[in-house]
Amino acid sequence: MKQISFKRICFFSAILALVSLSNAFGGTLNLVTGEWAPFTSEQMEGKGMCSEIVSAAARKMHMNVDIKFVPWKRCEHSIVSGKAWAAFPYSKTEERLKKYVYSAPIATSETRFFYYGTPKLDNWTVLEDFKDVKMGGLLGYFYEEKFKKAGIHADMNSDPAGAWKKLIAGRIDFFPQNELVGRATLKKDFPDHVSRIGVLGKSLSVSKLHLIADRTDGEAVKLIHAFDTALETIKSTGEYADILRSYGLSQ
């Protein structure tokens, strides 16, 4: 009788576990996200870069995906209430880590300072360098507290459109925004000004983006681990890199 290798046993065990999880979730991963083009968007083919990555990994898990777009404030509630297995894309925070288990990174978010015309602080080193310029921003974003600690009196807006209009009008000198999101917004809503808007070389922040699931739900946690394995698979086959390239990025 031939001996079955340890690797083969592990492989079949993983398959059985995945079949069990697939049955538990009805063969479909119910996910929630919000509008954040080009990472996620109900208006885009493939529903955005992160949605394409998540869907590709799900196919390797032999599962379907049902991605619902809801206001961002409802995403986490959907997880806790059991309406969704996971939400995406989220960066890590100490508060979220207490409640959610994170997948491996699915993408990277880089926030940079956009300016109109000629930059005033192309070689900034610390946030305090922005004390004497007119800074813009969005209410509730991670940098709001950072600006306060650095003594920056920012003109905070409730929506990005308002901040972009102020930047173009010269009412603010800088607007920090995820670079991909910012460029997509400008191309769509302010195409006549794209050529005059640039970004400072140094990033305000660089963070990884993940799926998050309820850490108290044992089955959901197992599914996160299975997703991570599938994510590694699409990276090894080149499918992940192909998705990034289609959005003008490299792995």
Residue pairs with C-beta under 8 A, 6 or more apart in sequence:
14 226
14 229
17 222
17 226
18 61
18 62
18 226
21 219
21 222
21 223
21 226
22 61
22 62
22 63
24 219
25 63
25 85
25 219
25 223
27 62
27 63
27 64
28 63
28 64
28 65
28 66
29 58
29 61
29 63
29 64
29 65
29 66
29 85
29 86
29 223
30 66
30 68
30 83
30 84
30 85
31 54
31 65
31 66
31 67
31 68
31 84
31 85
31 86
31 87
31 88
31 211
32 67
32 68
32 69
32 70
32 74
32 75
32 78
32 79
32 83
32 84
32 86
32 87
33 40
33 50
33 51
33 67
33 68
33 69
33 70
33 75
33 87
33 88
33 89
34 40
34 69
34 70
34 71
34 72
34 75
35 41
35 42
35 43
35 69
36 48
36 89
36 178
36 181
37 43
37 44
37 48
37 181
37 184
37 185
37 188
38 44
38 48
38 49
38 180
38 181
38 184
38 247
39 48
39 49
39 50
39 89
39 107
39 109
39 178
39 180
39 181
39 209
40 47
40 48
40 49
40 50
40 51
40 69
40 88
40 89
41 47
41 48
42 69
46 52
46 55
47 55
47 67
49 107
49 243
49 244
49 246
49 247
49 249
50 88
50 89
50 106
50 107
50 209
51 67
52 243
52 246
53 106
53 107
53 231
53 234
53 240
53 243
54 65
54 67
54 88
54 106
54 211
55 65
55 67
56 234
56 239
56 240
56 243
57 227
57 230
57 231
57 233
57 234
58 64
58 65
58 227
58 230
60 230
60 233
60 234
61 226
61 227
61 230
68 78
68 84
70 78
75 84
75 87
76 87
76 99
76 100
76 212
78 84
78 87
79 85
79 86
79 87
79 100
79 212
79 213
79 214
80 99
80 214
82 217
85 213
85 220
85 223
86 103
86 211
86 212
86 213
86 220
86 223
86 224
87 211
87 212
88 103
88 106
88 209
88 210
88 211
88 212
89 106
89 107
89 109
89 209
89 210
89 211
90 96
90 100
90 102
90 209
90 210
90 211
90 212
91 109
91 207
91 208
91 209
91 210
92 102
92 207
92 208
92 210
96 212
99 214
99 215
100 212
100 213
100 214
100 215
101 212
101 213
101 214
101 215
101 220
101 221
101 224
102 210
102 211
102 212
102 224
103 210
103 211
103 212
103 213
103 224
103 227
103 228
103 231
104 210
104 227
104 228
104 231
104 232
105 208
105 209
105 210
106 209
106 210
106 211
106 231
107 208
107 209
108 206
108 207
108 208
108 209
109 178
109 180
109 205
109 206
109 207
109 208
109 209
110 178
110 179
110 180
110 203
110 205
110 206
111 143
111 176
111 177
111 178
111 179
111 203
111 204
111 205
111 206
112 176
112 177
112 179
112 182
112 199
112 200
112 202
112 203
112 204
113 124
113 174
113 175
113 176
113 199
113 200
113 204
114 167
114 174
114 175
114 176
114 177
114 182
114 197
114 198
114 199
115 167
115 173
115 174
115 175
115 197
115 198
115 199
115 200
116 167
116 168
116 170
116 193
116 196
116 197
117 196
119 198
119 200
120 133
120 173
121 129
121 130
121 133
121 174
121 200
122 200
122 201
123 201
123 202
124 130
124 200
124 202
125 202
126 150
127 146
127 147
127 149
127 150
127 152
128 150
128 151
128 152
130 147
130 150
130 152
130 174
131 150
131 151
131 152
133 173
133 174
134 155
134 171
134 172
134 173
134 174
135 147
135 152
135 153
135 154
135 155
135 172
135 173
135 174
135 176
136 154
136 155
136 156
136 157
136 163
136 166
136 167
136 172
136 174
136 175
136 176
137 143
137 144
137 147
137 154
137 155
137 156
137 157
137 163
137 175
137 176
138 156
138 157
138 158
138 159
138 160
138 163
139 156
139 157
139 158
141 176
142 205
143 176
143 204
143 205
144 154
144 156
147 154
155 166
155 171
155 172
157 163
157 166
160 177
160 185
161 189
163 172
163 175
163 177
164 175
164 185
164 186
164 189
164 190
166 172
166 175
167 173
167 174
167 175
167 197
168 190
168 193
168 197
174 200
175 182
176 204
177 185
179 199
180 247
180 249
182 199
186 193
186 194
186 197
187 194
190 197
211 224
211 227
213 220
213 221
213 223
213 224
214 220
215 221
231 240
234 240
235 241
235 251
240 251
241 250
241 251
244 250
244 251
